[in-house]
Amino acid sequence: MSDAKVSLPAFYGIKAGMTRIFDQNGNHVPVTVVKLIPNVISQVKTTEKDGYCAYQVSYNEKRASLATSPVKGHLKKASIEKHLSERSEIRLEEVSVDALGKEASLEQFPVATYVDVTGESKGKGFAGVMKRWNFQGGPAAHGSHFHRRPGSIGCRATPARVFAEKKMPGHLGVETSTVQNIQVVEVNIEAGYMLLKGSIPGSKNGFVRVTKATKK
């Protein structure tokens, strides 16, 4: 694998948890720690061959015994020695075949810039309509028999059915969620972490996608 790095508009990291720091004025700043892991380009997709331009990025190194033969062959084709288990795509307008096997750099994410973070939200299990959809609920008085239920969900004989996408009790969480315009507080390549101001989606040790902010 080449030592040269490729500048990409996004990278994948691991949410390590939250902590706090104090700025130069002594102000308390809550931050989320993102563990920096190698992002290696394992495939280059072009318009001529695939119909669109993109880099396939592999990450999350595991021991060799956990890698399947097809994955080993795919990484070997890109001259990647590490056994990376996860793959995602980053679409671009132009790509270079020379980038195959190179690692993504973080020069696009200096301190004080803004990023968008995408992750899988925490699972909340089965939830009612008040927790899941912020329903108001019924009266809390003792005489009331209507407290946290959704109420009527249907209509009359016409249309005689429940419309699709009706807000009902059900599984909450474990959905792709994005928080925009998060400020980069610190980037420490040597120690392998990045600090982002505030909270980001996902649970601890979950993968997150950090991209350049689209609305800044």
C-alpha positions in Angstrom: 0.0 0.0 0.0 1.3 3.4 -0.9 2.2 5.9 1.8 0.6 8.8 -0.2 -2.8 9.9 1.0 -5.9 11.0 -0.9 -8.0 14.0 0.1 -11.7 13.0 0.4 -14.8 15.0 1.4 -15.8 12.3 3.9 -14.3 9.7 6.2 -15.5 7.0 8.6 -14.6 6.8 12.3 -15.8 5.3 15.6 -17.8 7.2 18.2 -15.8 6.7 21.4 -18.1 8.6 23.7 -18.5 12.1 25.2 -16.4 14.3 27.5 -15.8 18.0 28.1 -12.9 20.4 27.6 -12.3 24.0 28.6 -11.4 26.6 26.0 -8.9 29.5 26.4 -11.5 31.6 28.2 -12.3 28.9 30.7 -15.7 28.1 29.1 -17.0 24.5 29.4 -17.4 22.8 26.0 -19.1 19.4 25.7 -17.5 17.3 23.0 -17.8 13.9 21.3 -14.6 11.9 20.8 -14.4 10.3 17.3 -11.7 7.6 17.0 -9.8 8.0 13.8 -9.3 4.7 11.9 -7.6 4.0 8.5 -9.9 4.6 5.5 -8.3 2.9 2.5 -9.6 3.1 -1.0 -10.3 -0.5 -2.0 -12.1 0.1 -5.3 -12.4 2.9 -7.9 -15.7 3.1 -9.7 -15.8 5.0 -13.0 -18.6 6.2 -15.3 -17.4 4.0 -18.2 -17.5 0.8 -16.1 -20.0 1.4 -13.3 -22.1 4.3 -14.6 -21.0 6.7 -11.9 -17.8 7.9 -10.2 -17.0 6.9 -6.6 -14.4 5.6 -4.3 -15.1 2.5 -2.3 -13.6 3.0 1.2 -12.7 0.0 3.5 -12.2 0.4 7.2 -12.4 -1.4 10.6 -9.4 -3.7 10.7 -9.9 -7.2 12.1 -7.7 -10.2 12.5 -7.1 -12.4 9.4 -9.1 -15.4 10.8 -12.3 -13.3 10.7 -12.0 -12.3 7.0 -13.6 -14.4 4.3 -11.8 -15.5 1.2 -13.8 -13.2 -1.1 -12.9 -10.2 1.1 -9.3 -11.2 1.2 -9.2 -11.4 -2.6 -10.9 -8.1 -3.0 -8.4 -6.3 -0.7 -5.5 -8.1 -2.3 -6.5 -6.8 -5.7 -6.1 -3.3 -4.3 -2.7 -4.2 -2.7 -4.2 -3.7 0.8 -2.5 -5.8 3.5 -4.9 -5.0 6.3 -8.0 -7.1 6.8 -10.7 -4.4 6.7 -14.3 -5.7 7.3 -16.5 -2.6 6.4 -17.0 -1.0 3.1 -18.8 2.2 2.0 -18.8 4.5 -1.0 -18.0 8.1 -1.4 -19.3 9.6 -4.6 -17.3 12.3 -6.4 -17.5 14.1 -9.8 -14.1 12.8 -10.7 -11.9 9.9 -9.6 -8.4 8.7 -10.3 -7.4 5.1 -10.7 -4.1 5.9 -9.1 -5.9 6.3 -5.8 -6.5 2.6 -5.5 -4.9 1.2 -2.3 -4.2 4.7 -0.8 -5.4 5.9 2.6 -7.7 8.9 3.0 -6.2 12.0 4.6 -7.9 14.4 7.0 -6.6 17.7 5.6 -10.2 18.6 4.6 -11.2 18.8 8.3 -9.1 21.4 10.1 -10.1 22.9 13.5 -13.0 25.4 13.5 -14.6 23.9 10.3 -18.1 22.5 10.3 -19.1 18.9 9.4 -22.2 16.8 9.0 -22.2 13.5 11.0 -24.3 10.5 10.0 -24.7 7.4 12.2 -27.2 4.8 13.3 -29.4 6.1 16.1 -29.6 4.3 19.4 -32.2 1.5 19.7 -35.1 2.3 22.1 -37.1 -1.0 21.6 -40.9 -1.0 21.4 -42.3 2.5 22.2 -45.7 4.0 22.4 -47.0 7.0 20.4 -46.1 9.6 23.1 -42.4 8.6 23.2 -42.1 7.6 19.5 -44.1 10.4 17.9 -44.5 13.0 20.7 -48.2 12.6 21.0 -49.8 14.9 23.6 -51.7 12.1 25.4 -54.9 12.3 27.3 -55.9 13.8 30.6 -53.8 12.8 33.6 -56.7 12.9 36.1 -57.7 9.9 38.0 -61.1 9.7 36.5 -59.8 9.6 32.9 -59.4 6.2 31.2 -57.4 7.7 28.3 -53.8 8.5 29.2 -51.1 7.3 26.8 -53.0 5.5 24.1 -53.1 6.7 20.5 -56.9 6.9 20.3 -58.9 6.3 17.1 -56.9 5.3 14.1 -59.6 4.7 11.5 -62.4 6.5 9.7 -65.9 5.5 8.8 -67.1 2.9 6.3 -65.3 5.0 3.7 -62.4 4.4 3.2 -62.8 1.5 5.7 -59.1 1.0 6.1 -56.1 2.5 8.0 -53.9 4.7 5.7 -50.3 3.8 5.2 -47.6 5.6 7.3 -50.2 6.1 10.2 -48.3 7.0 13.3 -48.6 4.0 15.7 -46.7 2.3 18.5 -43.7 0.3 17.3 -39.9 0.0 17.1 -38.0 3.2 17.9 -34.5 4.0 16.9 -31.8 2.1 14.9 -32.3 4.5 11.9 -29.8 6.4 9.9 -29.6 9.9 11.4 -27.7 13.0 10.4 -26.8 16.0 12.5 -25.6 19.0 10.5 -23.2 21.9 11.2 -21.1 20.4 14.0 -17.9 22.3 14.7 -14.5 20.6 14.8 -12.8 21.5 18.1 -9.6 19.5 17.8 -7.9 17.1 15.5 -5.0 14.9 16.8 -3.7 12.6 14.1 -0.8 11.3 16.3 -3.2 10.3 19.1 -5.9 9.2 16.7 -8.9 11.2 17.7 -11.1 14.1 16.7 -13.2 16.2 19.0 -16.6 17.5 17.7 -18.6 20.1 19.6 -21.8 18.7 21.1 -23.4 15.3 20.5 -23.6 13.1 17.4 -25.9 10.2 16.4 -25.2 6.6 17.4 -24.2 4.6 20.3 -20.7 4.1 21.8 -18.3 2.2 19.5 -20.6 2.7 16.5 -19.4 3.8 13.1 -20.0 7.4 12.0 -19.6 9.1 8.7 -18.1 12.6 8.9 -18.6 14.8 5.8 -18.0 18.5 5.0 -21.0 20.6 5.9 -23.3 21.2 3.0 -25.0 24.2 4.5 -22.0 26.2 5.7 
